[in-house]
Every structure is written in C-alpha cells, then in structure tokens.
Amino acid sequence: NAGVTQTPKFQVLKTGQSMTLQCAQDMNHEYMSWYRQDPGMGLRLIHYSVGAGITDQGEVPNGYNVSRSTTEDFPLRLLSAAPSQTSVYFCASSYSRGLAAYNEQFFGPGTRLTVL
Amino acid sequence: GQQVMQIPQYQHVQEGEDFTTYCNSSTTLSNIQWYKQRPGGHPVFLIQLVKSGEVKKQKRLTFQFGEAKKNSSLHITATQTTDVGTYFCAGLMDHAGKSTFGDGTTLTVKP
C-alpha cells in the first residue's frame, strides 16, 4: 500500500493564482483531513471529511475549498493564493468508527507551498 | 476556541538525559494522541490514551493521561540522537468530533 500520497511536493505561486493540492489514500479510510503547519506552530485543521460527499470546516478554512467525490481522494483548492497561505500542507486519513478522531491519523509527506 | 497547550516549546538535552513534554487542556478530553515529526518529515502516530490515569510504555517512552483527563505527558528516558524531532499531542474534546493539536515540543539531542 502507498498509504497517503500528496502532490506536488513543492509549489511556488504568485499572489492571486489558484491551484489544487492533491491527496489520495489507498487504505479505504473514511476520514480525511487537511492541515497547515507554519514554523513553530502545530497543525491547524483546514477542512475535513467523514466520508464521500461530506465535508466540514476546521479551524482555518478561509481561502480554501474542498470536495470529496470518492473515498480515495480529497483535493484542497486555493482559490486566490495569498502570501499568508505560505505553509506546509499535510493531508491525513483515518479509519472511522464514527468519530474519526478516535483513531490514529496517517499523514502524507506534505506539500511545501510558497506564495510570492 | 478550544485549545491544547503544550510545553515546553523547545528542549535541548545532552544525550543520555531524560526529556518530558506536557500537554494541558482546559476541558476534559475523550482521548489524547501523541505524534512524532522528524525534521523535514511528516507526523507519525506514536500512541493513544483513553482512560483516566492511563500509563503506557514503549521502550524508553512513557505516556501518561491525567486522572481528570485534562493533561498528558510524554517522558523519554536516556535520550538518544534518534529521538530528535517535534512531539505533538492531539486532544479530542468531548463532543468535538475532531482533535486539536498542541504546538509541539521540539527536542534536540547533543551527542
């Protein structure tokens, strides 16, 4: 199993550009989430999904959109990139028995995004 | 909002010394998870604690969950250079449905 994969590994954008960060998992996990990690800070939840067709906002959702059309994929869209969105983005998945946070989360390798 | 506070932010130790990081919540937690992130890497799950007063050990690592389920600690005995990284706790508040991560404790070990 590949686990959780993310593409691209690195990305540089100009202010105002849009892009999609890809995330896929092959563990048949129902729960998937997106976090951003800024220097010296922990992981802040952007959006999460408890299953295909269901998404919800986390702590810092502004400027980001998500959708979950399949169990495997959970893309994160930046609508109009801003320098404040420069960060490392991690996707994670978890087996769900109801409340997904009861189970360990498997993280992808991350995407390092710079917005100029 | 709901917060999980983690201290210290940084810890520098000599190889062989012990290390402890603490995680505190103002509200009762349903569970707490601990993750380790190596420099340049991604968080990797270490353990989950669920019961009040629970203590779990993994070799040189000891994890505790407080009696009131509002705090937790990770203790490493006799640190090694392979222990370097950032240790995060993630607490699930009752009825929250999703965990909140602490800001992490970054451990450096001098050989």
Interface residues (C-beta under 8 A of the other chain):
Chain A: S33 Y35 G40 M41 G42 L43 R44 L45 Y48 G58 E59 F90 A92 L99 A100 A101 Y102 E104 Q105 F106 F107 G108 P109 G110
Chain B: G1 Q6 Q9 S30 N31 Q33 Y35 G41 H42 P43 V44 F45 Q48 F88 A90 L92 A96 G97 K98 S99 T100 F101 G102 D103 G104
